[in-house]
Amino acid sequence: MIRIITISDLRKEWQLRSEEHVERQRLNPFSDDFDHQHAMDVRLRKGDNGYGRPEEGSKTEQRGKRALQHIHKEIDEMCLIVRDMGMRGRDGKIRVTFGRLFERYVRISDKVVGILLRARKHGRLDFEGEMLWQGVHDNVIITLLEEQDKPLT
């Protein structure tokens, strides 16, 4: 199908783009055309759909999705290493000490504790305490939660 574009269509498209640009400038605090009152009137508030989230289809949203996929991949990798290194207990769950896991995993990534915290947040691993420090918490037991040990990606 061939689409015929008239001068009028081009003019309307240009006008629409121009109006969108003017609106973005009114909302941009770094623009000379920034309108504080207008920005406060149209901003999202807690509970609004989209609040605290990047604009749909934006590059920020795309970067966030890629970062989340990367984190899930690292969590999957961490769980595989725990399964590989750990010992199965009487209850059937696999466990490893933080010290052993740290020594092995630090060669793969320097974000050991961050990945452990995310894995716990997603219900993949469990351990005592809020934070783990190398040398201080080497004997803390990291437990692989088998019933939920399936890839997130």
C-alpha positions in Angstrom: 0.0 0.0 0.0 1.3 3.4 -1.0 0.8 6.2 1.5 0.3 9.6 0.0 1.5 12.5 2.1 0.3 16.0 1.4 1.8 19.3 2.4 -1.1 19.6 4.9 -0.2 16.3 6.5 3.4 17.3 6.8 2.4 20.6 8.3 0.1 18.9 10.9 2.9 16.4 11.8 5.4 19.3 12.2 2.9 21.2 14.4 2.3 18.2 16.6 6.1 17.6 17.1 6.5 21.3 17.8 3.7 21.3 20.5 5.2 18.1 22.1 8.6 19.8 22.2 7.1 22.9 23.8 5.4 20.8 26.4 8.6 18.8 27.2 10.4 22.1 27.7 7.7 23.4 30.1 8.3 20.2 32.2 12.1 20.2 31.9 13.6 21.9 35.0 16.8 22.6 33.0 15.0 24.6 30.3 14.5 28.3 30.2 10.9 27.6 29.5 10.3 25.5 32.6 6.9 26.2 34.2 7.0 25.0 37.8 3.3 25.4 38.4 2.4 23.4 35.3 5.0 20.7 36.2 3.4 20.4 39.6 -0.1 20.2 38.1 0.6 17.4 35.7 3.1 15.3 37.7 2.3 11.8 38.8 1.5 11.2 42.5 1.8 8.1 44.6 -0.8 5.6 43.6 -1.0 6.9 40.0 -0.4 4.4 37.3 3.2 4.8 36.2 4.4 6.6 39.3 8.1 5.7 40.1 8.5 4.0 36.8 10.2 5.2 33.6 8.0 6.2 30.6 6.8 3.2 28.6 8.9 2.6 25.6 11.7 4.9 26.8 15.4 4.0 26.7 15.4 4.1 30.5 12.7 1.4 30.6 14.7 -0.7 28.1 17.9 -0.3 30.2 16.0 -1.3 33.3 14.6 -4.4 31.7 18.1 -5.4 30.5 19.5 -4.8 34.0 16.8 -6.9 35.6 17.5 -9.8 33.1 21.2 -9.5 33.9 20.5 -9.7 37.7 18.3 -12.7 37.2 21.0 -14.4 35.2 23.5 -13.8 38.0 21.1 -15.1 40.6 20.7 -18.3 38.5 24.4 -18.6 38.3 24.8 -18.1 42.0 22.2 -20.9 42.7 24.1 -23.3 40.4 27.3 -22.7 42.2 25.7 -23.2 45.6 24.2 -26.4 44.3 27.6 -27.5 42.9 29.6 -26.6 46.0 27.0 -27.3 48.8 26.2 -30.3 50.8 22.7 -31.8 51.0 21.4 -31.8 54.6 19.0 -34.3 56.2 16.1 -32.1 55.2 17.2 -32.3 51.6 18.2 -28.7 51.3 21.7 -27.8 49.9 23.9 -25.6 52.1 27.3 -23.9 51.9 29.1 -21.5 54.2 29.5 -17.9 53.1 33.3 -18.2 53.4 33.5 -21.1 50.9 31.0 -19.5 48.5 32.8 -16.1 48.7 36.2 -17.6 47.9 34.8 -19.4 44.8 32.3 -16.8 43.6 34.6 -13.8 44.0 36.6 -15.1 41.0 33.4 -14.8 38.9 32.0 -11.6 40.2 32.9 -9.0 42.9 29.2 -8.5 43.7 28.8 -11.7 45.8 26.9 -10.1 48.7 24.7 -8.0 46.4 23.7 -11.1 44.5 23.1 -13.1 47.7 20.8 -10.3 48.9 18.8 -10.2 45.7 18.6 -14.0 45.6 17.2 -14.0 49.1 14.7 -11.2 48.2 13.5 -13.5 45.3 13.2 -16.5 47.6 16.0 -18.5 45.9 18.5 -18.5 48.9 18.3 -17.9 52.6 20.7 -17.0 55.3 20.8 -15.3 58.7 21.5 -11.6 59.1 21.0 -8.5 57.1 24.5 -8.2 55.7 27.5 -10.5 55.2 31.1 -9.5 55.6 34.1 -11.5 54.4 36.1 -12.8 57.3 33.4 -11.9 59.9 30.5 -14.0 58.6 32.5 -16.9 56.9 30.6 -19.5 58.9 27.1 -18.2 58.1 25.1 -20.9 56.3 23.7 -20.1 52.8 20.7 -22.4 52.1 19.4 -23.1 48.6 15.6 -23.2 48.6 15.1 -26.1 46.2 11.4 -25.8 45.9 11.9 -22.4 44.3 15.1 -23.2 42.5 14.0 -22.5 38.9 15.4 -19.9 36.6 13.9 -16.4 36.8 14.8 -15.5 33.2 
